[in-house]
Each structure stands twice: as structure tokens, then as C-alpha cells.
Amino acid sequence: MSEESPERRGPVLENRLPAEGINSSREHPLKEFAWLMVASGVTLLVLMALASWGARWLAPKLPFSVEVALAQRLFDQRVQPQHAARTAALQRVADQVVARMSLPEGMAVVLTYSDSPLVNAYATVGGRIQVFNGLLQELHSEEALAALLAHEIAHVKHRHVASSLGRGLAIALLLSAVSTDAGAAAAESALGNAAGFTMLGYSREQEAQADDEALQAVVALHGHAGGLIELFTRLGQAEKSVGPKLEALNTHPLTEARLAAVQAHARERGWAISGGSTPLPDAFKKVGK
């Protein structure tokens, strides 16, 4: 057989090597890594912001029973015998306040007493409100105590605590995707606050809402705003005398503007600024300083 000419064989296919450096970037590897880290960081911040917003939106919409169930797992339900009388006295005043605040159906508050010298009181999940002996020593009347409890109950009513807790846990979940240790620490912090430590981070709007709710409650209960005025005035004075023990101003920053706003709102509505005063319940008379 004769050999075919090159023209009749058709084109010759060759497996040529790709051009050198075709898959290599002109950027320095460290520069590329830096850009990758920046992009990852920005993405994480955006996701955290979205989670924070989402948690603040969703948490107040959850049934209050979810909070109650969590509280039952976190808190010791027992009242210490030596605190029984004081706890009962706090609950009695709180119940009087609640009757004027139109809480949603199924929502209730449970008062607890601490003999700690800290000047503080705070609300936490499930309608739990703790009042410290140090703060009780700064109050002179049941009207001021009612105002204090009304403010904390307002935080419960408007689910401010749920918003704060939900934000912390949502961010903890995101952090866990990046670092297990960081996520665990954030979750422990969020749950620790809920379990009994001071709740931080109420917004100015939330504090203003709680102040106004408290104002309406004390006027409905006592016929005047004197209790709330006394509470703010006493806390302002205590700031100078007890110093670092005044935890209340860390959790609920007290400013002259807030006091002035309460007075102005009372006057605008034609409510009395002052009135009669009732001593604190007998259960607190023997509480040592």
C-alpha cells in the first residue's frame, strides 16, 4: 500500500503544555490573603448585624411562656426562709403595681430579694425581678419602691429583656461558626446575664418607655408622681455616697434629663408631682445596712 500524503491525513493534533504562569495571580500571595481576610471580616460583621436586628425583632414575638420555661431551668425556685417576709412584701407591692399596668394575658412577675449591699434591682427572663438590700436602704417610702418595681415591670411588659437575650444568643451562634471558643463564651455571657447577673444594654428608647410606664402606674396607684421623683432623686444622691456599689446607674443610666422628662410629662398631663408618703413595709425595717 502506498503511504498517504500529509495533505490527505488532515490536521495533526498536539497536546501542548499550557503557557507558563497561566494559573498564577499577578498579586502577591500575602496581599491576596489580606484581601480575603478583610472580605471575610466584613461579611461576618454584616451577618452579625443582621442577626442582632433579627433577634431584637423576633424575641419579643415569642410567647412569654418560652421565657418562663427558660427561667424555670435557670433559677432556683426556692425562697430562703430568712428572706421569706421580705420577698412576700416585695411581691405584695409588685402585685399592686401590676394591677395598674395592663400586662398581656399570661404574663406575671415574680419578685426575689437579695441581701447584697449592691444598690440595684433588675428584671430578667420570665418576669423575674430581683431587688437588692443596698437599694432598699436608699428608699424611704413605699411609693418610691412601687416606682422602682413599676420601671422593672415595664421592661418585662415590653419584652426588653427578651430582646437583649435574643440578641446575645444570635451573635453567639454566629461566632460559633468562626470560633467555637468565642461562640461558647458569648453564649455563656448571654445566659449568665439571664440567669441572674445584671442586664446591660437597654436603649434610651427602652428606658424612656419604662420611665413613662412607671409614671402612669404610680399615678394610677397613688394619685401623684412623687414616688418616681423620689426614686430618681435618691439614686442621684446615692451615686455620691455609695460609689461603686451603685450598680443601678450602670444598668439604668440616670440623667437629669430623664428626671426632667418625667416631671414634664406629669405636668403636661395635669398630674401632681408630689403627695402623701407611706413608710416602707415593716419587713424591711430590720434590714441592716
C-alpha positions as CSV (number, residue, x, y, z in Angstrom):
1,M,0.0,0.0,0.0
2,S,1.2,3.5,-0.7
3,E,1.6,5.9,2.1
4,E,-0.9,8.8,2.3
5,S,0.5,12.2,1.7
6,P,0.5,14.7,4.6
7,E,-2.2,16.7,2.9
8,R,-4.7,13.8,3.0
9,R,-4.1,12.9,6.6
10,G,-5.8,16.1,7.9
11,P,-4.6,18.4,10.7
12,V,-2.2,17.0,13.3
13,L,-3.5,17.4,16.9
14,E,-0.9,18.0,19.5
15,N,-1.1,18.1,23.4
16,R,0.7,21.2,24.1
17,L,1.6,22.4,27.6
18,P,-0.3,25.5,28.8
19,A,1.6,28.7,28.8
20,E,3.7,29.1,31.8
21,G,2.1,31.0,34.7
22,I,-1.4,30.8,33.3
23,N,-2.9,29.8,36.7
24,S,-0.8,32.2,38.7
25,S,-2.0,35.5,40.0
26,R,0.0,38.6,39.5
27,E,-0.9,39.7,43.0
28,H,1.4,38.8,45.9
29,P,0.0,35.8,47.9
30,L,0.1,37.8,51.2
31,K,-1.9,40.6,49.5
32,E,-4.5,38.1,48.3
33,F,-4.7,36.6,51.8
34,A,-5.1,40.1,53.3
35,W,-8.0,40.9,51.0
36,L,-9.6,37.5,51.8
37,M,-9.4,38.2,55.5
38,V,-10.9,41.7,55.0
39,A,-13.8,40.3,52.9
40,S,-14.4,37.6,55.5
41,G,-14.4,40.1,58.3
42,V,-16.8,42.4,56.6
43,T,-19.2,39.5,55.8
44,L,-19.1,38.4,59.4
45,L,-19.9,41.9,60.6
46,V,-22.8,42.2,58.2
47,L,-24.2,38.8,59.3
48,M,-23.8,39.7,63.0
49,A,-25.7,43.0,62.4
50,L,-28.5,41.1,60.6
51,A,-28.6,38.5,63.4
52,S,-28.8,41.3,66.0
53,W,-31.6,43.0,64.2
54,G,-33.4,39.8,63.6
55,A,-33.1,38.7,67.2
56,R,-34.4,42.0,68.5
57,W,-37.4,41.7,66.1
58,L,-38.1,38.1,66.8
59,A,-37.6,37.7,70.6
60,P,-40.5,39.9,71.7
61,K,-42.8,38.0,69.4
62,L,-42.1,34.6,71.0
63,P,-44.7,33.5,73.5
64,F,-43.9,34.7,77.1
65,S,-44.2,31.0,78.1
66,V,-40.9,30.4,76.3
67,E,-39.2,32.9,78.7
68,V,-41.0,31.3,81.7
69,A,-39.8,27.8,80.7
70,L,-36.2,29.1,80.4
71,A,-36.4,30.8,83.8
72,Q,-37.6,27.6,85.4
73,R,-34.5,25.9,84.2
74,L,-32.1,28.7,85.2
75,F,-33.4,29.8,88.6
76,D,-33.7,28.1,91.9
77,Q,-37.4,28.4,92.7
78,R,-37.0,28.2,96.4
79,V,-37.2,31.2,98.7
80,Q,-34.7,31.2,101.6
81,P,-36.6,31.1,104.9
82,Q,-34.8,34.2,106.3
83,H,-35.9,36.1,103.2
84,A,-39.5,34.9,103.1
85,A,-41.0,38.0,104.8
86,R,-39.1,40.5,102.6
87,T,-39.8,38.6,99.4
88,A,-43.5,38.5,100.3
89,A,-43.5,42.2,101.0
90,L,-41.9,42.9,97.6
91,Q,-44.4,40.7,95.8
92,R,-47.3,42.4,97.5
93,V,-46.2,45.8,96.3
94,A,-45.5,44.4,92.8
95,D,-48.9,42.9,92.6
96,Q,-50.5,46.3,93.4
97,V,-48.4,47.9,90.6
98,V,-49.2,45.1,88.1
99,A,-52.9,45.7,88.7
100,R,-52.4,49.2,87.1
101,M,-50.2,48.2,84.2
102,S,-52.4,46.0,82.0
103,L,-49.9,43.2,81.4
104,P,-50.6,40.9,78.5
105,E,-52.6,37.8,79.3
106,G,-50.4,35.0,80.7
107,M,-47.6,37.4,81.8
108,A,-46.7,37.6,85.5
109,V,-43.8,38.9,87.6
110,V,-42.0,37.1,90.4
111,L,-40.0,39.1,92.9
112,T,-36.9,37.9,94.6
113,Y,-34.9,39.5,97.4
114,S,-31.1,39.6,97.8
115,D,-29.3,40.7,101.0
116,S,-26.4,42.0,98.9
117,P,-25.3,45.6,99.7
118,L,-25.3,46.4,95.9
119,V,-27.6,49.4,95.1
120,N,-29.5,47.7,92.3
121,A,-32.6,46.0,91.0
122,Y,-33.2,44.4,87.7
123,A,-35.5,42.3,85.6
124,T,-34.5,39.1,83.8
125,V,-36.2,36.4,81.8
126,G,-39.6,35.0,82.6
127,G,-40.7,38.1,84.6
128,R,-38.2,37.6,87.4
129,I,-37.2,40.8,89.2
130,Q,-34.5,40.9,91.8
131,V,-34.2,43.7,94.4
132,F,-31.0,44.2,96.4
133,N,-30.9,45.2,100.1
134,G,-28.5,48.0,99.2
135,L,-31.1,49.7,97.1
136,L,-33.9,49.2,99.6
137,Q,-31.7,51.1,102.2
138,E,-31.7,54.1,99.9
139,L,-35.5,54.3,99.6
140,H,-37.7,56.0,102.2
141,S,-41.2,55.2,101.1
142,E,-43.4,52.5,99.6
143,E,-44.2,55.0,96.8
144,A,-40.6,55.0,95.8
145,L,-40.5,51.2,96.0
146,A,-43.6,51.0,93.8
147,A,-42.0,53.3,91.3
148,L,-38.9,51.1,91.2
149,L,-40.9,48.0,90.6
150,A,-43.1,49.7,88.0
151,H,-40.0,50.6,86.0
152,E,-38.7,47.0,86.1
153,I,-42.1,45.5,85.3
154,A,-42.3,47.8,82.3
155,H,-39.1,46.2,80.9
156,V,-40.8,42.8,81.3
157,K,-44.1,44.0,79.8
158,H,-42.5,45.3,76.7
159,R,-40.1,42.3,76.3
160,H,-37.0,44.4,76.6
161,V,-35.3,41.6,78.5
162,A,-36.2,39.1,75.7
163,S,-34.8,41.4,73.1
164,S,-31.4,41.7,74.9
165,L,-31.2,38.0,75.5
166,G,-32.1,37.1,71.9
167,R,-29.5,39.4,70.5
168,G,-26.8,37.9,72.6
169,L,-27.6,34.3,71.7
170,A,-27.9,35.1,68.0
171,I,-24.5,36.7,67.9
172,A,-23.1,33.8,69.9
173,L,-24.4,31.4,67.3
174,L,-22.7,33.3,64.5
175,L,-19.4,33.5,66.4
176,S,-19.6,29.7,66.9
177,A,-19.3,29.3,63.1
178,V,-16.0,31.1,63.2
179,S,-14.6,30.1,66.6
180,T,-16.1,27.5,68.9
181,D,-14.4,29.2,71.9
182,A,-15.7,32.6,71.0
183,G,-19.2,31.4,70.4
184,A,-19.2,29.4,73.7
185,A,-18.0,32.5,75.6
186,A,-20.7,34.7,74.1
187,A,-23.4,32.1,74.8
188,E,-22.2,31.8,78.4
189,S,-22.3,35.6,78.8
190,A,-25.8,35.8,77.4
191,L,-27.2,33.0,79.5
192,G,-25.2,34.2,82.5
193,N,-26.9,37.6,82.3
194,A,-30.2,36.0,82.1
195,A,-29.5,33.6,84.9
196,G,-29.0,36.3,87.4
197,F,-26.4,38.9,86.5
198,T,-27.1,42.5,85.7
199,M,-28.8,43.0,82.4
200,L,-27.0,45.7,80.4
201,G,-27.7,47.4,77.2
202,Y,-31.2,48.9,77.4
203,S,-31.6,51.6,74.8
204,R,-32.5,55.2,75.6
205,E,-35.9,54.5,73.9
206,Q,-36.5,51.4,76.1
207,E,-35.6,53.3,79.3
208,A,-37.8,56.2,78.3
209,Q,-40.7,53.8,77.6
210,A,-40.1,52.1,81.0
211,D,-40.0,55.5,82.7
212,D,-43.3,56.6,81.2
213,E,-45.0,53.3,82.0
214,A,-43.7,53.7,85.6
215,L,-45.1,57.2,85.8
216,Q,-48.5,56.1,84.7
217,A,-48.5,53.2,87.1
218,V,-47.5,55.2,90.2
219,V,-50.0,58.0,89.4
220,A,-52.8,55.4,89.0
221,L,-51.8,53.7,92.2
222,H,-51.0,56.7,94.5
223,G,-52.6,59.7,92.7
224,H,-49.3,61.5,92.2
225,A,-45.8,61.1,90.7
226,G,-43.9,61.6,94.0
227,G,-42.7,58.0,94.2
228,L,-40.9,58.2,90.9
229,I,-39.4,61.6,91.6
230,E,-38.2,60.4,95.0
231,L,-36.6,57.3,93.4
232,F,-34.7,59.3,90.8
233,T,-33.7,61.9,93.4
234,R,-32.5,59.3,95.9
235,L,-30.5,57.4,93.3
236,G,-28.8,60.7,92.3
237,Q,-27.8,61.3,95.9
238,A,-26.7,57.7,96.4
239,E,-24.3,58.0,93.5
240,K,-22.2,60.3,95.5
241,S,-22.3,58.3,98.7
242,V,-22.0,54.7,97.8
243,G,-19.8,54.9,94.7
244,P,-19.1,51.6,93.0
245,K,-21.9,49.8,94.9
246,L,-24.4,51.8,92.8
247,E,-24.9,49.2,90.1
248,A,-28.3,50.6,89.2
249,L,-26.8,53.5,87.3
250,N,-24.8,51.1,85.2
251,T,-27.9,49.1,84.2
252,H,-30.2,52.1,84.0
253,P,-28.2,55.2,83.4
254,L,-29.8,58.0,85.4
255,T,-29.5,61.5,83.9
256,E,-31.0,64.8,84.9
257,A,-32.7,64.8,81.5
258,R,-34.7,61.6,82.5
259,L,-35.8,63.2,85.8
260,A,-36.8,66.4,84.0
261,A,-38.7,64.4,81.3
262,V,-40.7,62.6,84.0
263,Q,-41.6,65.8,85.7
264,A,-42.5,67.5,82.4
265,H,-44.7,64.5,81.3
266,A,-46.5,64.6,84.7
267,R,-47.2,68.3,84.4
268,E,-48.3,68.0,80.8
269,R,-51.0,65.5,81.9
270,G,-52.1,67.6,84.8
271,W,-50.7,65.1,87.4
272,A,-49.5,66.0,90.8
273,I,-45.7,65.9,91.3
274,S,-45.9,65.1,95.0
275,G,-48.3,63.8,97.5
276,G,-48.6,61.6,100.6
277,S,-45.8,59.2,101.6
278,T,-46.1,55.7,103.2
279,P,-43.1,54.2,105.1
280,L,-41.6,51.0,103.6
281,P,-43.2,47.8,104.7
282,D,-42.4,46.6,108.2
283,A,-40.5,43.6,106.8
284,F,-37.7,46.0,105.7
285,K,-37.3,47.9,108.9
286,K,-34.9,45.5,110.5
287,V,-32.8,45.2,107.4
288,G,-29.2,46.2,108.4
289,K,-27.1,48.5,106.4
